[in-house]
Amino acid sequence: MKQVIQSLFEKNLLTESQKNTLISIESGEIFSLHYELRFILFVGLSIFSSGIGILVYQNIDSIGHQAIMISILFSTFGIVYFVYKRTPPFKASEKAEINEAFEYLLLLSSVLFGILAGYVQYVYGIFGSYYYLITLLPAIYYFLIAYRFDHKGVLSLAIAALASTIGVSFKPTQFWVNNFDNHTELIVPAILFSLSLMIAAYYFKKTSFKAHFMPIYFYFGIILLLFSTNSGLLCFEYKFLWFLLVIASCGISFLYAKQNKLFLFFLLSIFFGYFGVTYVIYLLSNQFENDFMLFFYYCIFSSIGIIVLIFRHKTILK
């Protein structure tokens, strides 16, 4: 490796300082603490948030609701003002480079704003029966923070909060149980919301307006679309129509994976496509004699096929 670095230096592709830096890294004299520092910041944020919650819970009678709300309010916007004064101005087509510590401060501010909205509703009930406002207002705040400071984490919070306004929550382990299985009326709105996210992703990519946010919109959109179309296949009649929607959503995920060489979206298309096809095969097998054996052989050979596809994903995604 040192020979390669020296060769690049001799070809005037590296400066003297760059060469020395690369040699130091290669020899182990300099090493990165990037992920360790991010982990420490995340743990610190989690401990701080938990500590504030425990402190408020144990001293609610002596502190008072108004004092708590004012403290959260000033902390929330004080953090934003502090970061705002120390970051570059807003640019529509470029990604602003900000200190990673500021990113975690903005994430803390967003969490505090969500806590404030829920706390105000709990104490005063100012939103009345319009419960969707409890998540809609934080979603608006999160979007403003995400776009002003180019924060992908806060953007993820914004999309999740916006989805919550229609009753959809992103809980993979309980998705069907808590959302679609008991609330089938959410399936169509969830599909429309997921399509809206993917249209937004396409728009931002075409207009170059914060184009680096495009993968986040598409990720949430395709995950929700895959879940909702498969749920429609399980819960509704017109199975053939819903099966076509499942195949179409898997096709979108696969095309995106192939275009961008992304294994995750390839895996999602395989998993949800397999789930939909297996469910349809199960329904069809019930109409024939020896249905158990037919379904048994399908499971064996299809599992082998899925394993082969996964192992050959590099060739498929070329």
C-alpha positions, 0 to 999 in steps of 0.5 A: 500500500505504501508503494501505491501511495508513493507512486501517486505522489510521484505522479503529482496526484498527492501532495506531500501532506496528503502522502504523509497522512495516508502513510500514517493511517496505513501504518496505524499511527492515525486511526478513526474514532468516528463510530465510537464518538457517534456511539458515545453521543447517541448513548449520551443523548439517550441517558440525558432524555431518560434522566430528564423524564425520571427527574420530572416524574419523581418531582412533578408535585414540587416543580409544577407543570408550567415550570416543566413546560417552560423549561422544555420550551426554552431547551427546545428552541435554545438548542435550535438557536445555538446550532443556527448561529454556528452553521452555514446558511440554507442551500436548496441544492447542496448538503450542508456540512455541520458538526456531528455534535450539532446533529445530536443536539438537533435530534435532542431538540426534536425529541423535546418538542415531541415531548412538549406537544404530548405533555401539553395535550396531557395536562391541558387537552388543548387539541381536544378530540383532534388527536392527529394534531399531537403528531402533525405539529411535531411532524411540521417542526421536524420537517423544518429542522430537517430541511434547514439543517440537512438532518436525515435523522430528524427527517425520518422522525418527520415522516414517521410522525406524519404517518402517525396522523393517519394511524400508521406506526412503523413497528415491524414486529407488531405492524399487522397486529396493531395496524392493518389486521385490526384496522383494515380501513388504514390499508388504502390510506397507507398505500396512498401515503407510501405512493406520495412519499415515493413521488416526493422522492422522485420530485426531489431527485428531478429538481435537485432540491435536497436530492440527498433526501431521496433515499429516505423518502423512498425507503419509508415509501417502499416499506409501507407500500410492501406492508400495506399491499400484502396486508390488503392481500390478507384482509380483503377480497379480490385476491387477484387484484391485491396479488398484482399490487404486491407483485407491482410493489415488489417490482418497484423495490427490485428496479430501485435495487438494481438501479442503485445496486442496493441489496436491502431493497433487493431483499425486501422485494424477495421477502415480500414477493415470496410472502405474497406468492406463498399465500396465493399458492396456499389458497390454491392448494386448498382447492385440490386433493393432497393439498398438504403435499403440494404445499409442502413440496412448494415450500421446499423448492421455493426456499432453495430458490430464495437461497440461490437468489440471495447468494447470486444477488451480486450477479443479479444487481449488475 
